[in-house]
Amino acid sequence: MTGRRHLLAGAGWGLAAEGLAAPSGLITVAFLTRMLGPEGYGQYALAVGVVVFLDGIWAAASSRAVIRHVGQAKDPALVLPFILRVHVAVGLALGALVFLTSGVISGVLGEPSLQPYLRVFALDLPLAAIGEAHVNSLLGLGRYRFRALARAVRWTVRPLAIIALVAAGYGIPGALVGGIVATSCEIAVARVAVRPRLWGASTLTLPTFAATTVPLLAATTITSLLRRVDLFFLTALGGTAVAAGHYAAAQNVALVPALVSLAVSPVLVAAVNRALRDGSADKAQHIARDALRLCVLLLPVFATLSGAAGEVAVLLYGEAFAPAGPIVAVLVPASVLLSLSAVQASLLVALDRPRLTLALTIPALAVALTGYVLLAPRFGAIGVAWGTFLGALCGVACGAALSRRHALLRVPLASATRAVVVAAAVYVCAVAWPTPGSYVVLKLAALAAAVPAALALLGELDLGERASLAALVRGRDRAMGV
């Protein structure tokens, strides 16, 4: 299988699974916002945000190491036990940390009522770490389909469990327990395909594993801060639980572009590593170009969502969440930029330059924090959203600067130009085309369908892609008897 096909196959299965996170999350949020109201949903979102922030740091830092060591091991069975032990230890430590400091965290966020919720959801941290050990091991083994199945089960069970428990009258604790149930189901499915033993012998040592993981911890901490700290800053700077509810609802809509980096980045590291290990720099360059191009071409697709942000917020969450609309309009392009920056960071890992990821993340976080401090007191939640956007833009700019030294980081300039032009056009159309109620779905579908045609007309498809598309059309015509 060629490098491009290998990347597309792995990323395709990852996208198929992670793609379920969008409808799963939106269904869950649409239900919870109506059942809990802005204040209750804000409290739930803050509790989940703290735990997901900590889990995200470890998951992002360790996933590359797990994929690398499992993929390069002659006998993966001698590597997996150590990986599981490390994840169990870290998960237990993080869970204990949240449980014991829940009162302090609640005070810093200005919501004392969060303490019992944080203690409940702290139980998810050990389980989430165990789940990451299993699904990333599957990725290192090249078992993309089974990894996708485990993720798909998680995203399917999550809304069902949360809705059932909240509808039964368990409120916010029930919603948190529903998330824990979904994580447990993911582990159960993954263990059908890979069953590392906790106390088995292992040839992998802590120094070897740490050599890959530790340099990434700082970068992944900063990246996680960029994705989560805006909500925390909003409340710490005096925002209410109601404002936090509006902001968290907007974050859930803006999560969709981030799913692409979650699906593509681990596969990208594995594919580029193999190409460079085999001495095929050209193949690695093609793989990197395709991944960066994919992120760039997301911009016009999601520009439709930004243009219809107010209508989407009301449709999903009800009139009480109408203030989330302007926030969605800013956070969606910010999420696309963060996805592009995450792929750039993954390429630096593949190039064995993990410390250089700090050159992307530190300036981005500094700009974002400055934006929060300057804009939040005057503009509130929308000011926080703009701080996140400026930080994400700074991260991509730093990646572009590094591309002069590392060609794999070079964003296709022609594709980026076409994407910006089409994004501006569909955004204007979405704003100028008001649609009541559920008709906004038809508007989004129509504009999104127009994006590939517009890009093709501007010359985005290369000769190979045009040939593949023509062959696909001819095949369909034959199947229809034309």
N, C-alpha and C positions, 0 to 999 in steps of 0.2 A: 504493500500500500504506500502511495506517495506521501510526502510530508503534508501536503495540502489536504489530501483525502483523510489522512490520519487525524489531523486537527479538526476537520469538519465533522468526522464521524464521532469523535469524542465530545466535541463541543455540542454537536447535535443532540446526543443523548442527554448531556448535561442541561442544555437549554430546555429540552422536553420536560425534564423533571423539575428544574428550577422554575420553568414557566408556570407550573402549577402554583407556585408561591404567590403569584400575583392574584389570580382569582380566589385562592384560598384566603389570602390576607384581606382582600377587599370584601369578601363575604363576611369574614369574621368581624372586620371593623364596622361594616354597615349594620351588622346585628348589635354589636356592643355599643356603638354610639347611640343607637335608639333605645337600648335597654338601660344603659348607665348614664346617658346624658353627657354634656361636655365636661362637667366636673369629675364625674366618676370615671369617664374614659381617660381623662387627663391623669388621674391617679394610677390607673392601670398601666397606661403608657409609660409613666415615669418608672414604675417598678420593673416592667419588662425591659425598658431601656437600659437600666443599670446592669441587669444580668446579661443582656445581649451584648452590651458593650464589653464586659469582661470576657465573655465567651468568645466574642469576635476577635479579640486580641490574640488569644491563645490559638484559636482555630486558624487564623491567617498566618501566624508565625510558624506553626508546626506542620501545616499541610504540605508545604514545599519540601520540608525535610522528610516527612513520611513518604511522599511520592518518590522522592529521589532514592532513599535507602531501600524501599521495597522494590522499586523498579530495577535497581542495579544489583540486587542480591542474587547470588547463584541459587541459594535456597531460601526463599522468603520465610519459610517456617522458622528459621533461626533468627529472624529479625522481628517478626510480629509480636512475640511475647514482651520484649523490651518496650516496644511502642505502646502496647496496651498498658503496661505498668506505669509508664511516664504520664500517660493521659489520665489514668485513674488518680494518681497522686496529685497532679495539677488540678483536676476537677474537684477533688475533695478539699484541697487548700482554698480554692476560690469560693466554693460553697460555704466553707467555714468563715471565710473573711466577710462575706456579705451578711451571713447570719449574725455574727458577733458585732459588726459595725452598722447594723441596720438603723439604729437610733441616730448615730452620727450622720449617716447619709441622708436620712429624712430631715434632720435639722438643717443641713447645708442646702438642701433643695427647697427648704421652706414649707415642707408638707409633713408634719409629724405623723399624720395618719398613714403614711407609707410603711412604717416599721413592720406591722404584721404581714403586709403583702410581700415585702422584701424577704422576710423569713420563710414564707411559703415557697416563693419562686427560687430561693437559693438552692432548693433541692434539684433544680433542673441543671445546675452547673456540672455536677459529677456525671450525670447521664449524658449531657451534651458532649462532654469531653470523650466519653466512651464511644458515643456515636461517631464523632469525628475520627477517632482512631480506626474504626471499622470502614467507614465510607472512603476515607483517603487511602487506606490500604487496598481497597478494591480498585481505586483509580491507579495506584502504582502497579497493580497486577494486570492492568489493562482490561478489567472487567467492567466496562462502562455501563453496560445494560443493567447489571445487578445493582450497581451504585445508583443509577437512575431510578430503579424500582424502589430501593430503600427510601430515597428522597421523596418519590411520588407518594409512597404510603404515608410518610410524615405529613406532607401537605394536604393529603386527603383526610386523614384522621383528625388533624388539628381543628378545623372549623366544626366538624361533627361533634367532637368531644366538648369543645368550648360552648357551643350552642346548647347541647344537651344539659350541661351542668348549670349554666346561667339560667336557662329556662326553668330548671328545677328549683330555682330560688337561691342558689349558692353565691350569686353576685360576683364580685371581683375575685375572691378566692377560688370560686369555681372556674373562672376563666383562666386563672394561673395554673390550676391543676390540669385543665384540659391541654395546655401546652406541654406539661410534663408527660401526660399520657401519650401524646404524639411522638415525643422524643423516644419513649420506651418502645413504641411500635417500630420506629426506624431501626433501632438496635436489633430487635428480634428478627426483622427481615434480613438485615445485613449479615447476621450470624448464620444464616442459612448458607451463605456463599463463602464466608471466611470466619474461622473460629480460632483466633489466637488464644493460647492458654496464658493465664495470668502469671503462673509460676514456672513456665517452661524455660528451658535453656535458650540463651540468645548470644549471637556473636556481635551484636551491636552494643556499643558502650555509650555511657553518658557523655564523655568528652566529644566523641564523634558526632553524636546527635546534636549536642549543644553548639558545635562549630557552625552548623547550618542554621539553627533555630535562634540562638541568642542575638546575632547581628540584626535579625529581622524584628525582634521584639519591640525595639524603639520605633521602627518605621510603622509597624502594624498598630502600635498604640496610638501613634499620631493619626494614622488613617482612620482608626475607629473613632477617635475624638472628632475628626472632621465630619463623620457621619452621625454622631450622636450628641456631641457637646452642645450643639445649638439648642436642643430642647432643654438641657440642663441649665444653660446660661439664661434662657428665657425666664425660668422660675427663680434662679438664683439672683437675677437682677430685678426681681419684684413682680414678675408675671404671675398671674393667678392660675389655679388648676384649670379654669375654663379656657384661658389662653393656651395652656399646655395641651388641652384636649383638641383645640382647633389646629394647633401646630402639628401634633402627632398624627391627626387625621390626614393632613397635607403630606406628611412624610410617607405615609403608607401609599399614597398615589404615586409619589416620586420614587418609590422603591423599585418600580418596574425596570428602569434602565440599569439599575445596579445588579439585577439578576444576570445580565449578560456577562459582566466581569466575574461574577461568582462561578458561572459555568465555563467561561473561556480560560480564565487565568491558570487554574491547575493543569488543564490539558496543554495549555501553551508552554508552561515550564517543562513538562515532560517531553513534548514534541521537539522543542528547540534544543533541549539537552541532548536528545538522541541524535539530532542532526549535527550539532557541534561535535559530539563525541565521535561520530562517524567521519568527521572532517568535511562535511558538506555545508560550507558557509552559505552557498547560494540557496540551498533548500531552507536553511534557517531564516535567511532574509525574506524568502517568499512567505513562510509561515508567519513571521512577525508582521509583515506588511498586511497580510489578510486580516490578522487579528486587530490591528490598529484601524484598518479601513472599516471593519465591521462596526467598531465603536463610533467612528466619525459619522457613518451613515445612519446611526441611530438618531442623530440630531433632528433631521426633518420629520422622521416618524413621530417622535415625541413632541415636536413643536405643535402638532395638532392638539395635543393634550394641554399644552400651556395656553393655547388660544381659547380653548373651551373650558378653562379651569373652573370658573365660577359655576357653570352649568353642571360640570361633573361633580363638584363638591356637594351641591344641593341634591343631585340625583342619588348619589351614594349614601349620604349621611343625613339628609333632611335639611330644612330651612335653618335649623339651629346652628348648622355648621357652614352657613354661607360665608362667614369671615375666613374660612380656610381656602377659598378660591384664589385670592391674590397670592397667597403663600405657595400654593401648588404651582402657579405660573412661574415662580422664580426657582423653586426647588427642583422642578423637572429638568431644566437644562443644567442645573448644578449637578444633578445626579449623573447625567450623561458625561459631563466633564470628569467627575470623580471616577467613573467607570474607565474612561480613557487613561486617566492617571494610574489606576490600579493595574491596568494591562502593561503600561510602561514600567511600573515597579516590578511586575512579574518577569518582564524581559531582562531587567537588571539582575534578578536572581538567576535566571537561566544563563546569563553571561558570567556568573560567579562574582558579581559585584553587589552583594546585598547591602553593604554599607552605603553605597551611593543612593539607595532608596531614600535616605535621609535628606539628600539634596532636593528631592521632590516634596517630601512631606513637611519638613520643618518650615520652609518659607510659606507653604500653603496654610499651615496651622497658624503661623504668626499673622498672616494677612486676615484670616478668618476671625481670630480673637480680637484683632484691632477693629475689625468691622463690627463685631458684637458690642464692644465697649463704646464705640462712637455712634453707632446707629440705633442700637436697641433702646437707649433711654428716650430718644426722640420719636422713633417710628414703631417701637414695640416689636411684635412678631415679624412683620414684614422686613424690618431692619435686620433682625437676626437672619432671616432667609437670604437677604442680600449679602450679609457677611459670609455665609456659607458659599454662595455663588462666587464671590471674589476670591475666596480661598481656593476653591476648586480650579478656577481659571489660572491662578498663580501656579498651582501644581502642574498643570498641563504645559504652561509656558516654561517651567523649569525642565520638564522632560524634553521639550523641543530644543532647549539650549544644550542639553546633554547629547542630543542626537548628532551634534557635530563631532563628538568623540566616539559614539557608538551608533553605527548605522542602523542597527536593529530597532532603535527607538524612533526612527524617522517616520513621522506621520505623512501619508501621501497628500501632498499639498493640493494637487488637482482635485482629489476626492473631497478634501475638506472645503475647498472653495465651492464646489457644486453643492455640497451638503448645506452650507450656510445660505446660499441663494435659494434653494428649494425650501429650507426651513423658514426663511423670512416670508416666502410666498404663502405657504400653507398656514402659517401663524396669522397672517393678515386675513386670509380667507376664513379661518375659524372664528376670529373676532368679529368680522363683518357679517357672518352668517348666524344670526341668533336662532336658537332652536329650543322649544319648550320641552320640558320633561324628558321622557325616554328617547325622544327624537335625536338627542345629542349623540346617541350611540350610532345612529345611521350617518350623522355628519362625520364623526370620527372615522368610521369605516370607509366612507367615500374619500375623504382627504388622505387617509393612510394608503388606500389603494392607488391614489394618484401619484404618490411619492416615487415608487419604482419606475413608473412611466416617465416622470419628469427627469429623474436621474439618467435614465437610458437616453432620452432625447438630448441631454447635455453631454453625452458621450462617456458616461461612467463605466459601462461594460467594456472589458478588454476583448480581444479577438477570441481568446479561448472561451470566455464566458458567453459571448454571442453565439459561438458554435454549439456550446452545450445547450443554450436556451433554444436555438433553432432545432436541434435534435429532439429536445423534449417536446416542442410544438409539433414536429413531424410525427413523433411517436403517438401523440394524442390524436392527431388527425387520422392516422391509420387505424387506431383503436375505435374511432367513431365511424370509420368507413368513408371518410371524406376523400 
